[in-house]
Amino acid sequence: MDYELGLFPVGGGDLGISIGLKDELKDKIITSGLVGSKKYETVLCDNIFEFVRGIEVLDINDDFLYGIKYSQLFKNWGDDFWRVREV
């Protein structure tokens, strides 16, 4: 993400969330990154208000996430995604 491209970064790490500052991306919430050597940009929503309205609060005291128990989630060494252990 780059200021010269008209993007203001607000989230780092793997997610890479930015706010568009000019032209057709102005005010839009964007996620961008690299897949191999190809850069991608995806518009998540048209403005910050739409983005905040879409935030879902999860009760971390609950033992379930979308019907999956937290204790079933695991990663293998080197994985960058979670797997579900069948019980």
C-alpha positions in Angstrom: 0.0 0.0 0.0 1.4 3.3 -1.0 0.5 7.0 -0.4 1.4 7.7 -4.0 -1.4 5.3 -5.1 -3.8 7.2 -2.9 -4.2 4.6 -0.2 -3.9 5.3 3.5 -3.1 2.1 5.5 -5.1 1.5 8.6 -4.4 -2.2 9.1 -1.3 -4.2 8.7 -0.2 -7.7 8.7 -1.7 -10.2 6.2 -4.9 -8.3 5.9 -3.6 -5.0 4.6 -6.7 -2.7 5.0 -6.5 0.8 3.5 -8.8 3.8 2.9 -8.8 5.3 -0.6 -7.9 8.9 -0.7 -8.4 10.0 -4.3 -10.1 9.3 -7.7 -12.4 6.3 -7.9 -11.2 4.8 -4.6 -11.9 7.9 -2.5 -13.5 6.9 0.9 -13.6 3.2 0.0 -12.3 0.6 2.3 -9.8 -1.6 0.4 -7.8 -4.7 1.1 -4.8 -5.4 -1.0 -1.8 -7.7 -1.1 0.3 -10.0 -3.2 -0.5 -13.5 -4.4 2.8 -14.7 -5.8 4.0 -11.8 -7.9 0.5 -10.5 -8.7 -0.9 -7.5 -6.7 -4.6 -7.5 -6.0 -7.0 -4.9 -4.6 -10.5 -5.6 -3.4 -13.0 -3.0 -2.4 -14.6 -4.2 0.9 -17.2 -1.4 1.1 -17.9 2.1 -0.1 -17.2 4.0 3.2 -16.1 3.6 6.8 -19.7 3.6 8.1 -20.6 0.6 6.0 -17.5 -1.1 7.1 -18.2 -0.5 10.8 -21.9 -1.6 10.4 -20.6 -4.9 9.1 -18.4 -5.7 12.1 -19.7 -8.7 13.9 -19.0 -9.1 17.7 -18.3 -12.6 18.8 -18.6 -13.8 22.4 -15.2 -15.3 23.1 -16.6 -17.0 26.1 -18.7 -19.1 23.8 -17.0 -22.4 22.9 -18.3 -22.3 19.3 -17.4 -20.4 16.2 -19.9 -20.9 13.3 -20.7 -24.3 14.7 -17.1 -25.4 15.3 -15.6 -25.9 18.7 -12.4 -23.9 19.3 -10.8 -27.0 20.6 -11.2 -28.6 17.1 -9.1 -25.8 15.4 -5.4 -26.5 14.7 -2.6 -25.6 12.3 0.2 -27.8 11.0 3.7 -26.6 11.1 4.1 -24.1 8.2 0.4 -23.7 7.5 -1.0 -20.3 7.1 -4.6 -21.4 7.6 -6.7 -23.2 10.3 -7.9 -26.8 10.0 -10.8 -28.5 11.8 -10.1 -31.7 13.6 -13.0 -34.2 13.3 -14.1 -35.5 16.6 
